[in-house]
Amino acid sequence: MNNNNFYKQTENYVTGLFGKVHNPNLVYHNLNHTETVVQRTKEIAEHYHISERDMIILCTAAWFHDTGHLFTDNAHHEEKSAAV
């Protein structure tokens, strides 16, 4: 699987999660916030000229970083985000 395909699948999966699991209480940790975090992650990573492999790892983490908020309370969202 090439990196662009993997990245697009990750983006589509997380975007789909936010579309399927609607949580009206997510005023801040929503899809817009996640997209902003991904964009800022890319900007910072590009500044440091990291490898393409590391860029994919960072962006994947950025996409998933708050997905736990869709499934659990604030106190446990980090663990759930890692499990999604």
Secondary structure by P-SEA (a helix, b strand, c coil): ccaaaaaaaaaaaaaaaaaaccccccccccaaaaaaaaaaaaaaaaaacccaaaaaaaaaaaaaccccccccccccaaaaaaac
